[in-house]
Amino acid sequence: MKIIAIIQARLGSTRLPGKVLLDLEGRTVLEHVIRRVKSSKLVNDVIVATTINKDDLEIVKLCANLCISVYCGSEDDVLDRYYQTARLFKGDHIVRITSDCPLIDPMVIDEVITLHVREKVDYTSNTLKETYPDGEDIEVFTFAALKEAWKKASLSSEREHVTPFIRKNPAFKLVNLESNRDLSHKRWTLDNPEDFEFIKSIYKNIYTKNPDFGMMEILEFIDKNPDIEKINQYINRNEGYLKSLKEDKTLNLEYIEEH
């Protein structure tokens, strides 16, 4: 059984362009995400899935310098990008991580993977019922489920966000990991300048003392410094996906060929 983590990354963010290459205590955001995912005890391989856009060559160069495998695929059809990456790197189970999560906790990644393998389901996450902070989002799914979604998902939102087809399809078995404390109101993701200010403060105060800090250390720091959360508290969760739903359309899938 091979478990691979695929980190989707590109420079073309509309709200915070180039965010994955922003500096956090001497390393790029993407480098921190990669390092954290590689700290998982259950992930066998980590691959960055970027696009064929020439601007994303900067991501390819960074991955080369870090000796991290990279796949360049569709800019808009992220589902196809994931499928082609998983197919090439022969993953049996795929962990989906987005590059705007520099506070992702490898222990939570392993908890989701453990639940997924134990329950023998098609899809496992900690977002079916949101109890973790935004920015700790982890999804694990089988290659078979990914392939089925790749073949049949026809809405633009399903292809841009990878897993909606799986989550909405009753044919798939799903399971969710819940936190023992509801932290869903906390925003630890990187989409806006205010998010970056919040994350910079976390790194400045925690990373320099403990580079391997996790959720518990962040929560302890926030409990002692509650005002820090006001920086980005007003931003709604899942803004990007909600926007995609408003602009949804059915796509022509003639380019999909069986592999």
C-alpha positions as CSV (number, residue, x, y, z in Angstrom):
1,M,0.0,0.0,0.0
2,K,1.5,3.3,-1.1
3,I,0.2,6.6,0.4
4,I,1.3,9.7,-1.4
5,A,0.6,13.3,-0.5
6,I,-0.1,15.7,-3.3
7,I,0.3,19.4,-2.6
8,Q,-1.4,21.6,-5.1
9,A,0.4,24.9,-5.7
10,R,0.4,27.8,-8.2
11,L,1.4,31.4,-8.2
12,G,-1.8,32.7,-9.8
13,S,-3.8,33.5,-6.6
14,T,-6.2,36.5,-7.2
15,R,-6.4,37.6,-3.6
16,L,-2.7,37.2,-2.7
17,P,-0.6,36.7,-5.8
18,G,2.6,34.6,-5.4
19,K,1.5,33.7,-1.8
20,V,3.2,30.3,-1.9
21,L,6.6,31.9,-2.3
22,L,6.2,34.5,0.4
23,D,8.9,34.4,3.1
24,L,8.2,33.0,6.5
25,E,11.3,33.2,8.8
26,G,13.7,32.5,5.9
27,R,11.8,29.9,4.0
28,T,9.0,30.1,1.5
29,V,5.4,29.2,2.5
30,L,5.5,26.2,0.1
31,E,8.7,25.0,1.7
32,H,7.1,25.0,5.1
33,V,4.1,23.1,3.8
34,I,6.4,20.5,2.2
35,R,8.5,20.1,5.3
36,R,5.5,19.7,7.5
37,V,3.8,17.1,5.2
38,K,7.1,15.2,5.0
39,S,7.1,15.0,8.8
40,S,4.1,12.7,8.5
41,K,5.0,9.2,9.7
42,L,2.5,7.5,7.3
43,V,3.1,9.4,4.0
44,N,5.4,7.5,1.7
45,D,6.0,10.2,-0.9
46,V,5.3,13.9,-1.3
47,I,4.7,15.5,-4.7
48,V,3.9,19.1,-5.6
49,A,1.3,19.4,-8.4
50,T,1.6,22.7,-10.2
51,T,0.6,24.0,-13.6
52,I,2.0,24.4,-17.1
53,N,1.8,28.2,-16.8
54,K,5.3,29.6,-17.3
55,D,5.0,31.7,-14.1
56,D,4.9,28.4,-12.1
57,L,8.4,27.5,-13.3
58,E,9.4,29.2,-10.0
59,I,7.6,26.5,-8.1
60,V,9.4,23.8,-10.3
61,K,12.7,25.4,-9.5
62,L,12.0,25.5,-5.8
63,C,11.0,21.8,-5.8
64,A,14.2,20.9,-7.7
65,N,16.3,22.7,-5.1
66,L,14.4,20.8,-2.4
67,C,14.7,17.4,-4.2
68,I,10.9,17.2,-4.3
69,S,9.0,15.5,-7.1
70,V,6.8,17.9,-9.1
71,Y,4.1,17.4,-11.8
72,C,2.9,20.2,-14.1
73,G,-0.6,19.9,-15.4
74,S,-3.9,21.8,-16.0
75,E,-4.2,25.2,-14.5
76,D,-8.0,25.1,-14.2
77,D,-8.8,21.3,-14.0
78,V,-7.2,20.5,-10.7
79,L,-9.0,17.2,-10.6
80,D,-7.1,16.1,-13.8
81,R,-3.9,17.4,-12.3
82,Y,-4.4,15.3,-9.2
83,Y,-5.4,12.2,-11.2
84,Q,-2.4,12.4,-13.5
85,T,0.0,13.0,-10.6
86,A,-1.4,10.0,-8.6
87,R,-1.3,7.8,-11.7
88,L,2.3,8.6,-12.5
89,F,3.5,8.2,-8.9
90,K,1.3,5.1,-8.4
91,G,-0.4,6.1,-5.2
92,D,-3.0,3.7,-3.8
93,H,-4.2,6.3,-1.3
94,I,-3.9,10.1,-1.9
95,V,-3.6,12.8,0.7
96,R,-4.7,16.1,-0.6
97,I,-3.1,19.2,0.9
98,T,-3.3,22.7,-0.4
99,S,-0.2,25.0,-0.4
100,D,-2.0,27.7,1.5
101,C,-1.7,25.8,4.8
102,P,1.7,26.5,6.3
103,L,0.3,25.6,9.8
104,I,-0.7,22.1,8.7
105,D,0.0,19.6,11.5
106,P,1.6,16.3,10.5
107,M,0.0,14.6,13.5
108,V,-3.5,15.5,12.2
109,I,-2.5,14.2,8.8
110,D,-1.6,10.9,10.4
111,E,-4.8,10.8,12.4
112,V,-6.8,11.2,9.2
113,I,-4.8,8.6,7.3
114,T,-5.1,6.1,10.3
115,L,-8.9,6.5,10.3
116,H,-9.1,6.1,6.5
117,V,-7.1,2.9,6.5
118,R,-8.8,1.4,9.6
119,E,-12.3,2.1,8.2
120,K,-11.4,0.9,4.7
121,V,-13.5,3.7,3.1
122,D,-13.2,5.6,-0.2
123,Y,-12.8,9.1,1.4
124,T,-11.8,10.4,4.7
125,S,-11.3,14.0,5.9
126,N,-11.7,16.4,8.8
127,T,-13.9,18.8,6.8
128,L,-17.2,16.9,6.3
129,K,-18.2,18.4,9.6
130,E,-15.8,21.3,10.3
131,T,-14.3,21.1,13.8
132,Y,-10.7,21.9,12.9
133,P,-9.3,25.4,12.2
134,D,-9.5,26.5,8.5
135,G,-5.9,25.7,7.4
136,E,-5.8,22.2,9.0
137,D,-7.9,20.7,6.1
138,I,-6.9,17.2,5.2
139,E,-8.5,14.8,2.7
140,V,-7.5,11.2,2.0
141,F,-9.1,9.1,-0.8
142,T,-8.4,6.0,-2.8
143,F,-7.0,6.1,-6.3
144,A,-10.1,4.2,-7.4
145,A,-12.4,7.0,-6.1
146,L,-10.1,9.7,-7.6
147,K,-10.3,7.9,-11.0
148,E,-14.0,7.6,-10.9
149,A,-14.3,11.3,-10.1
150,W,-11.9,12.2,-12.9
151,K,-14.0,10.2,-15.4
152,K,-17.4,11.5,-14.4
153,A,-17.2,14.9,-12.7
154,S,-18.6,17.4,-15.1
155,L,-19.2,20.6,-13.2
156,S,-16.5,23.2,-13.2
157,S,-16.6,23.4,-9.3
158,E,-16.0,19.6,-9.2
159,R,-12.9,19.8,-11.3
160,E,-11.5,23.0,-9.7
161,H,-11.8,21.7,-6.2
162,V,-11.0,18.0,-6.8
163,T,-13.2,16.2,-4.3
164,P,-16.9,17.6,-4.4
165,F,-17.9,14.8,-6.8
166,I,-16.7,12.2,-4.3
167,R,-18.2,13.9,-1.3
168,K,-21.6,14.3,-3.0
169,N,-21.8,10.8,-4.5
170,P,-23.7,8.3,-2.3
171,A,-21.8,5.4,-4.0
172,F,-18.7,6.3,-2.0
173,K,-18.1,5.5,1.6
174,L,-17.1,8.6,3.6
175,V,-15.8,9.1,7.1
176,N,-14.9,12.2,9.1
177,L,-12.4,12.9,11.8
178,E,-13.7,15.3,14.5
179,S,-11.7,17.4,16.9
180,N,-12.6,17.0,20.6
181,R,-13.0,20.8,20.7
182,D,-14.8,22.8,18.1
183,L,-12.1,25.0,16.5
184,S,-13.9,25.6,13.2
185,H,-14.2,29.4,13.8
186,K,-10.4,29.7,13.8
187,R,-8.7,30.9,10.5
188,W,-5.2,29.6,9.9
189,T,-5.2,29.5,6.1
190,L,-3.4,31.8,3.7
191,D,-5.7,33.6,1.2
192,N,-5.5,37.3,2.0
193,P,-2.9,39.8,3.2
194,E,-4.5,39.7,6.7
195,D,-4.0,36.0,6.8
196,F,-0.3,36.4,6.1
197,E,0.0,38.9,8.9
198,F,-1.6,36.4,11.3
199,I,0.6,33.5,10.1
200,K,3.8,35.7,10.2
201,S,3.1,36.4,13.9
202,I,2.6,32.7,14.6
203,Y,5.9,31.9,12.9
204,K,7.8,34.8,14.5
205,N,6.7,33.8,18.0
206,I,6.7,30.0,17.8
207,Y,8.8,28.7,14.9
208,T,12.0,30.3,16.1
209,K,11.7,28.4,19.3
210,N,10.3,25.1,18.0
211,P,10.3,24.6,14.2
212,D,8.2,21.5,14.6
213,F,5.4,23.2,16.4
214,G,1.9,21.9,16.0
215,M,-1.7,22.8,16.7
216,M,-1.3,22.6,20.5
217,E,1.5,25.2,20.5
218,I,-0.5,27.5,18.3
219,L,-3.6,27.2,20.5
220,E,-1.5,27.9,23.6
221,F,0.0,31.0,22.0
222,I,-3.4,32.3,20.9
223,D,-4.9,31.7,24.3
224,K,-2.2,34.0,25.7
225,N,-2.5,36.5,22.9
226,P,-6.2,36.5,21.9
227,D,-6.0,39.8,20.0
228,I,-3.9,38.2,17.2
229,E,-7.0,36.4,15.9
230,K,-8.7,39.8,15.2
231,I,-6.4,40.3,12.2
232,N,-8.3,38.0,9.9
233,Q,-11.4,37.0,11.9
234,Y,-13.8,38.7,9.5
235,I,-13.0,36.5,6.5
236,N,-15.5,33.7,5.6
237,R,-14.4,30.1,5.4
238,N,-14.4,28.4,2.0
239,E,-14.8,31.6,0.0
240,G,-13.1,30.1,-3.0
241,Y,-15.4,27.1,-3.2
242,L,-18.6,29.2,-2.6
243,K,-17.5,31.5,-5.4
244,S,-17.0,28.5,-7.7
245,L,-20.5,27.2,-6.9
246,K,-22.0,30.6,-7.9
247,E,-20.1,30.4,-11.3
248,D,-20.7,26.7,-11.8
249,K,-21.1,25.3,-15.3
250,T,-21.2,21.9,-17.0
251,L,-18.0,21.1,-19.0
252,N,-17.4,19.1,-22.1
253,L,-15.2,16.1,-21.0
254,E,-14.3,14.9,-24.5
255,Y,-10.6,15.4,-23.6
256,I,-10.8,12.7,-20.9
257,E,-9.2,9.5,-22.0
258,E,-9.0,6.2,-20.1
259,H,-5.5,5.4,-18.6
